[in-house]
Every structure is written in structure tokens, then in C-alpha cells.
Amino acid sequence: MNLFSMEGKETMMAQAEISGKEISGNAILTEYEFGTQTLVKIVLTLEGNPANIKPGLHAVHIHEKGTCEGEFKCAGGHFDPGPAGNTDPDVNHPFHAGDLPNIVIDENGKGTLEAVTTRVTLSEGPLCILSGVGSALMIHANPDPYKGGEHGSGVSGGPRIACGIIRAL
């Protein structure tokens, strides 16, 4: 059964224009309500020079701040609100609210990711990625192995190669 053919209500949408060194893309985030459940569907398309976005798996995360300045470092760590939240990209990985599946990039430098998450919302609440300082969608140079590591180890995806600020539509 297709989840999105069930009776659900589309409640909000957001978008992120992704850019990096010879990398561009777009992400559309759509929030749905199914009874008491809130889901966010993310459709991310990327393309770039294969020298800058190598074929294979690349980590995708929602980062805690809505900025892509300073070689994407100003976006902070992974989105992980709450009293027990830990935004360190490596230490609390893969348990952050902003952890998403890897995107597969083909030999031509193109890829699409379609994912659904219950870990974030677009509407107001404790998991909202649009309120406060907002958030950013980050693409990393390496795959995400979905395991933790020591602080600064880069185990969660390594260098940041493209970023986009998530904005409500």
C-alpha cells in the first residue's frame, strides 16, 4: 500500500535550494497529518561535477541552524532538539532528529532521494525545523554508516560539500 495514497492531509511545505562547489539541487519538504501522526516527506534532487560530488553514497542531514555560511560550518551540528538532545554530528549519531538516509549519486553526478521521517515537523512544535534559527539541509562528501564515533571523527559523513537553508513555502 502506498502511504501517500492513504487519507492524509497535507499541512505545510518547505524548500531548500542546495548549492556547493559545482553542485546544485533542490529539496521539497511536505508535511502530512495522518490522524495523530505527522510525517515529513523529503524529495531531494542533486547534480554536480562528478569531481566534486563523486558517484556513490553521500550523507544527508538536517543541521541545527538555518545558515550555510563559513564553508557550511555555521549550520552547526545535526538537528536534535530537546532536553537530552546532542547535536554533535558524530557522538550521538544516528539518533539525531535530523539524520536522513544517504543519497545515491550516479556516474554523471546526479541523484534523487525520497525519504519520509517522523523525527521533524514543519509545523510549530518541539520538532519544528522552521522556527527559531531555522535549519539547513546538508550534503556530505562521504556516506553515512549510521553509527556513532568520537567527537570530530567525521564518521557521520565527513566534509560538508553542499548546503541549503530550509524555508517555508
C-alpha positions in Angstrom: 0.0 0.0 0.0 1.3 3.4 -0.9 1.5 5.6 2.2 0.6 8.7 0.3 -2.5 7.2 -1.3 -4.0 6.8 2.2 -6.3 9.6 3.6 -3.9 12.2 4.8 -3.9 15.9 5.0 -1.0 18.0 3.5 -0.4 20.7 6.1 2.8 22.6 5.1 5.6 22.7 2.6 9.2 24.0 2.7 12.0 24.1 0.2 15.8 24.3 0.2 17.9 25.4 -2.7 21.1 23.4 -2.4 24.5 24.7 -3.6 28.1 23.9 -3.3 31.2 23.9 -5.5 29.8 23.0 -8.9 26.9 21.2 -7.1 23.3 22.3 -7.2 19.9 20.9 -6.2 16.6 21.3 -4.7 14.7 19.8 -1.8 10.9 19.9 -1.3 9.7 19.0 2.2 6.0 18.3 2.6 4.3 17.7 5.9 1.3 15.4 6.2 -1.0 14.6 9.0 -2.5 11.1 9.3 -4.8 11.2 12.3 -2.4 11.9 15.2 0.7 11.2 13.2 2.8 13.9 11.5 5.2 12.8 8.7 7.5 14.8 6.5 8.3 13.6 3.0 11.6 14.9 1.6 12.4 14.8 -2.1 16.0 15.9 -2.8 17.5 16.2 -6.3 21.2 16.9 -6.8 23.5 17.3 -9.7 27.1 18.4 -10.0 30.5 17.9 -11.4 31.5 14.3 -10.6 34.9 15.6 -9.4 33.1 17.5 -6.6 30.3 15.0 -5.9 31.7 11.6 -6.5 29.4 8.7 -7.6 28.1 6.6 -4.7 26.5 7.3 -1.3 26.5 10.7 0.4 25.2 11.6 3.8 22.2 13.9 4.1 21.3 15.6 7.3 19.2 18.4 8.7 21.5 20.7 10.6 20.6 22.8 13.6 20.9 26.4 12.1 19.4 28.0 9.0 22.7 29.2 7.5 25.2 27.9 5.0 28.0 30.5 5.7 31.6 29.8 6.5 32.0 26.8 4.2 28.8 25.5 5.7 30.2 25.3 9.2 27.8 27.9 10.6 25.0 25.5 10.2 26.1 23.8 13.4 25.6 20.2 14.2 22.7 17.9 13.5 19.2 19.0 14.4 18.4 17.3 17.7 16.2 19.4 20.0 15.1 18.6 23.5 16.5 18.3 26.9 18.5 15.2 26.1 19.5 16.4 22.6 23.1 16.2 21.4 23.9 18.0 18.2 27.5 16.6 17.9 27.4 15.1 14.4 29.5 12.1 15.4 28.8 11.3 19.1 25.0 10.9 19.1 24.8 9.5 15.6 22.5 8.0 14.2 19.9 9.1 16.8 19.6 12.8 15.8 16.2 14.0 14.7 17.9 15.4 11.6 19.5 12.2 10.4 18.3 11.1 7.0 19.1 8.3 4.5 22.1 8.6 2.2 21.5 9.9 -1.4 23.0 7.8 -4.2 24.8 9.8 -6.9 25.3 8.2 -10.3 28.4 8.4 -12.5 27.0 11.6 -14.2 26.9 13.4 -10.8 23.1 13.2 -10.4 20.9 11.7 -7.7 17.5 11.7 -6.1 16.5 10.9 -2.6 12.9 10.3 -1.5 12.5 9.8 2.3 9.9 10.0 5.0 10.7 11.0 8.5 8.7 11.3 11.8 11.6 12.9 13.5 10.9 16.5 12.4 7.9 18.7 11.6 7.4 21.9 9.6 4.5 23.0 11.8 5.1 24.6 15.2 6.2 22.3 18.0 9.3 20.9 19.6 10.5 19.2 16.4 9.9 22.2 14.1 12.8 22.8 11.7 11.5 26.2 10.6 11.1 28.0 13.9 13.8 29.8 15.9 17.1 30.0 13.9 15.7 27.6 11.3 17.7 24.7 9.9 19.7 23.7 6.8 19.9 20.6 4.6 23.5 19.4 4.4 25.1 17.1 1.9 28.4 15.4 2.9 31.3 14.1 0.9 31.1 10.6 2.3 28.4 8.1 3.1 26.7 7.9 6.5 27.4 4.5 8.1 24.7 5.1 10.7 26.9 4.6 13.7 28.5 6.9 16.2 32.1 7.8 16.8 34.3 10.1 18.8 33.8 13.9 18.6 35.4 15.2 15.4 35.9 11.8 13.8 33.7 12.7 10.8 32.1 9.2 10.9 28.7 10.7 10.2 29.6 11.8 6.6 32.8 13.8 6.6 33.3 17.1 4.9 30.3 19.3 4.0 30.1 19.8 0.2 26.6 21.4 -0.3 24.0 23.1 1.8 20.6 24.8 1.5 18.6 26.8 4.0 15.1 25.3 4.6 12.4 27.9 4.1 8.6 27.6 4.4 6.7 27.9 1.1 
